[in-house]
């Protein structure tokens, strides 16, 4: 079975970035409630996007270093995970807006994508359609 091209540096940086993503969101909520300076709130609000950008670059580098077979499998998994993430987000949005389902923040799309990636990975094992 093909696994994610992995190494210790990638794993540690992923964990640090995920903690920074969540930490910034928690700090933003606390800081807003305590009246922190607007510049600090802006920096915290933009931190999750910066961590996603860095994670995207690191993931791209990992996949780019893999052989063609592993790359093909990973790309197929990512395409399906992206599609499922978009389907869920596009389904939830009108249900929320027009039928009163609870509001979910857009930042949840990032962990949703990686969750979908994890869900589909065991089912996509080869590079052939």
C-alpha positions as CSV (number, residue, x, y, z in Angstrom):
1,X,0.0,0.0,0.0
2,X,1.3,3.5,-0.9
3,X,1.7,5.8,2.1
4,X,2.4,9.5,2.2
5,X,6.0,10.2,1.4
6,X,7.3,10.8,4.9
7,X,10.2,11.8,6.9
8,X,10.8,13.0,10.5
9,X,11.3,16.7,9.5
10,X,8.1,16.7,7.5
11,X,6.1,15.1,10.3
12,X,7.5,17.5,13.0
13,X,6.9,20.6,10.8
14,X,3.3,19.4,10.1
15,X,2.6,19.1,13.8
16,X,4.1,22.5,14.6
17,X,2.1,24.1,11.8
18,X,-1.1,22.4,12.9
19,X,-0.5,23.7,16.5
20,X,0.2,27.2,15.2
21,X,-3.0,27.0,13.1
22,X,-5.1,26.0,16.2
23,X,-3.1,28.2,18.6
24,X,-3.7,31.3,16.5
25,X,-7.4,30.6,16.4
26,X,-7.6,30.2,20.2
27,X,-5.4,33.3,20.8
28,X,-7.6,35.3,18.4
29,X,-10.7,34.4,20.4
30,X,-9.0,35.3,23.7
31,X,-7.3,38.4,22.3
32,X,-10.5,39.8,20.8
33,X,-12.3,39.3,24.2
34,X,-9.5,41.0,26.1
35,X,-9.2,43.9,23.7
36,X,-5.7,43.2,22.3
37,X,-4.4,45.6,19.7
38,X,-5.9,45.4,16.3
39,X,-2.5,44.7,14.7
40,X,-2.1,41.7,16.9
41,X,-5.6,40.4,16.0
42,X,-4.9,40.9,12.3
43,X,-1.6,38.9,12.6
44,X,-3.4,36.1,14.5
45,X,-6.2,36.1,12.0
46,X,-3.8,35.7,9.1
47,X,-1.6,33.0,10.8
48,X,-3.8,30.0,9.9
49,X,-3.6,31.0,6.2
50,X,0.2,31.3,6.5
51,X,0.4,27.8,8.0
52,X,-1.7,26.4,5.3
53,X,0.5,28.0,2.6
54,X,3.7,26.6,4.3
55,X,2.1,23.1,4.7
56,X,1.1,23.2,1.0
57,X,4.7,24.0,0.0
58,X,6.1,21.2,2.2
59,X,3.5,18.7,1.0
60,X,4.3,19.6,-2.6
61,X,8.0,19.1,-2.0
62,X,7.4,15.7,-0.5
63,X,5.3,14.6,-3.4
64,X,7.7,16.0,-6.0
65,X,10.5,13.9,-4.5
66,X,8.5,10.7,-4.7
67,X,8.6,8.4,-7.7
68,X,5.9,8.6,-10.4
69,X,3.8,5.8,-9.1
70,X,3.6,7.3,-5.6
71,X,3.0,10.7,-7.0
72,X,0.1,9.4,-9.1
73,X,-1.6,7.7,-6.1
74,X,-1.2,10.8,-3.9
75,X,-2.5,13.1,-6.5
76,X,-5.6,10.8,-7.0
77,X,-6.2,10.9,-3.3
78,X,-5.9,14.6,-3.1
79,X,-8.2,15.2,-6.1
80,X,-10.9,13.0,-4.5
81,X,-10.4,14.5,-1.0
82,X,-10.6,18.0,-2.6
83,X,-13.8,17.0,-4.4
84,X,-15.4,15.6,-1.3
85,X,-14.4,18.7,0.7
86,X,-15.9,21.0,-1.9
87,X,-19.1,18.9,-2.0
88,X,-19.5,19.1,1.8
89,X,-18.8,22.8,1.9
90,X,-21.1,23.6,-1.0
91,X,-23.8,21.4,0.5
92,X,-23.5,22.9,4.0
93,X,-23.5,26.6,2.9
94,X,-27.0,26.8,1.5
95,X,-28.4,24.5,4.2
96,X,-26.9,27.0,6.8
97,X,-28.0,30.1,5.0
98,X,-31.5,29.1,3.9
99,X,-32.6,26.3,6.3
100,X,-31.1,27.5,9.5
101,X,-28.4,24.9,10.1
102,X,-25.7,26.2,12.5
103,X,-22.9,28.3,11.2
104,X,-19.6,26.6,10.7
105,X,-16.5,28.8,10.2
106,X,-14.6,28.4,6.9
107,X,-11.4,27.6,8.6
108,X,-12.8,24.1,9.2
109,X,-12.4,23.4,5.5
110,X,-8.6,22.8,6.0
111,X,-8.9,20.0,8.7
112,X,-11.9,18.7,6.7
113,X,-9.7,18.3,3.6
114,X,-7.0,16.4,5.5
115,X,-9.7,14.3,7.2
116,X,-11.1,13.4,3.8
117,X,-7.6,12.6,2.5
118,X,-7.3,10.1,5.4
119,X,-10.7,8.6,4.7
120,X,-10.1,8.0,1.0
121,X,-6.5,6.9,1.2
122,X,-7.1,3.3,2.1
123,X,-9.5,2.9,-0.8
124,X,-7.1,4.4,-3.5
125,X,-4.1,2.1,-3.6
126,X,-3.0,2.2,-7.2
127,X,-2.3,4.6,-10.0
128,X,-4.8,3.0,-12.4
129,X,-8.3,4.4,-12.5
